[in-house]
Amino acid sequence: MTPAPVRRIAMRSSRVEVTRRPDGTTVLCSPEVLGTYPDRLTARFVDWVGRTPDRVFMAERDAGGGWRTLTYAVAYERFRAIGEALLERGLSSDRPVAILSDNDLEHALLALAAMHVGVPYFPISSAYSLVSSDHAKLRYVFGLLTPGLVFAADGEKFANAIRAVVPADAEVVTSKSAVPGRATTAFAALEDSPPTGAVDRAFGAVGPDTIAKFLLTSGSTGNPKAVIQTQRMLCANQQMIAQALPYLHAVPPVIVDWLPWNHTFGSNHNFGLTIWNGGSLYIDDGKPVPGAFEKSVRNLREIAPTVYFNVPRGFEELVPYLRRERALREKFFSRVGMLFYAGAGLSQPVWDAMDELAVQSCGERILWVTGLGATETGPSATFTTRDGVRSGMIGLPVPGVEVKLAPEGDKLELRVRGPSVTPGYWRQSELTRAAYDEEGFYRMGDAARFVDAGDPEQGLFFDGRVAEDFKLSSGTWVSVGPLRAKVIAAGAPHVQDVVVAGLNRDSLGVLVFPNVDACRGLCSDLPAQTPMSEVLRHEAVQARFQGLFDGLARESTGSSTRIARAIVLDAPPSIDASEVTDKGSINQRAVLKSRAALVEELYAEPPSPRVIVAKRK
């Protein structure tokens, strides 16, 4: 059957220039020249204040459930006053602003004020303060970045972390309740002094090399790296996005978004493109996790986005609601021009379901867009920009970026060079030197290959992480990324993520993080609050996972793809053990290290009762 048409939006054509070198290296770039861009991000904000002063810039739910909004004009007035306060305190790159709490209007105003007057800031995952039991990561970050001012929305909520980590000479600011036993400045006090000429002079002194912020990213060791984000990076990358995805500029984006601002997807990308394109961002107080996604649905019942950003788990959670609620479905698809996912591969059943629901609602499919990027690359380095994309595709380089595919073992490592790439890591010179190759390309650590080597304009396909791949005892290489994606897709919706083991072993094994709600759905005879360990012992759940791995074993083509054993975990990934980021990405190496005893159990003879042994027949 002929598929339904895709809703027409302004998009760039897929073109690429390819240079192949004798050593097997390939360099890709867009033939489109990168346009001019300002030296500082808030210059775009000032422009929109003049053009659309009364447009909603940002909104969040208030205590009564209504929307608390900021227009462009009001936000500008308020963050200029806050900028005056930051200048009065003598803050700088050596004494930046730290933000401990999640997305809210005060967080946004403080971030804009800091960038406007040239004071770096760094947002930190709230999990470092509220989930971590020892605050070790937070302590490390404060030692590395030495903040002079620390903001947390709720002083009582963040009191333990502040008392444990924040030095006495750092000012603490809160918007709700003081920190018990600690001198605390009310956020409103930052706006008490009217802005003077000092704010305008500081804004004028901000240039492309001025540090806008630091974003934290954890490596395999678990210690965060402070990635320098310059004004050039932010502005160049937004211009790249605007040229690659012109729809976002043609139609000022209306975004309903939960993605955290301590991460490059939510911060540089979504927060940034709102400013760049004069859009409106509605802060989603939900998350795609059990017990929290209903808040996201409530927001989508009221606000129809023009573009919808999420991680694959978010789309998985959304599909059942769209199926059940016709009004929600029609609202959601009424004006959305683009569905954008990143962070992991999207399973085909979820992809197909969203297409089907769109056609039911409006007679059209909605264009799926994804790509590849990193905190170090602005983030956007590649995008898919046409219909026919499938999970795993990452598209072609955005204008202004060079992508190198460099031979690394039996894979091609993707490396990036351009004005949107970070100059390095703050106060971590050894890590900075190791991050770039001899030509100045940032080493992504991700592998890629052409979708069709004979037709480069089909784009690139994600080929896993170079560092995650390993050899079995037979010397056979295992490509972890594609194998993980296959298990997650086949196990949907009951498999949340998997970690692949087998280094120097005779066979492959996996540790499975289950989707808790989906597994409970297999056990209608159990009470809703049944412990997860008991749910996993239920006959229906065991049968589901046994059937999954038996089926995968039958489809396997050899030892590098045949999963011999599996354990389904009843304990979620731990942030203290660096197993997971706040966005939900799994650190394979950290899980294998922290759960070494479980890996040994996977391979023990005879197998323990909780080990699933895959059968081919």
Secondary structure, DSSP 8 states (H G I E B T S, - for coil): -----B----------EEEE-TTS-EEEE-SS------SSTHHHHHHHHHH-TTSEEEEEE-TTSSEEEEEHHHHHHHHHHHHHHHHHTT-BTTB-EEE-S-S-HHHHHHHHHHHHHT--EEE--THHHHT-SS-HHHHHHHHHH--SEEEEEETTTTHHHHHHH--TTSEEEEEES--TTS--EEGGGGGSS---HHHHHHHHH--TTSEEEEEEEE-TTS-EEEEEEEHHHHHHHHHHHHHH-THHHHS--EEEE---TTSTIIIIIIIHHHHHTT-EEEE----SSTTTHHHHHHHHHH---SEEEE-HHHHHHHHHHHHH-HHHHHHHTTT--EEEE-SS---HHHHHHHHHHHHHHHSSB-EEE-EEE-GGG-SEEEE--SS---TTEEEEE-TT-EEEEEEETTEEEEEEESTTS---BTT-HHHHHHTB-TTS-EEEEEEEEES-TT-GGG-EEEEEETTT-EE-TTS-EE-HHHHHHHHHHHHTTTEEEEEEE-TTSSSEEEEEEE-HHHHHTT-TTS-TT--HHHHHTSHHHHHHHHHHHHHHHHH--STTT-EEEEEE-SS---TTTT-B-TT--B-HHHHHHHTHHHHHHHH-SS--TTEEE----
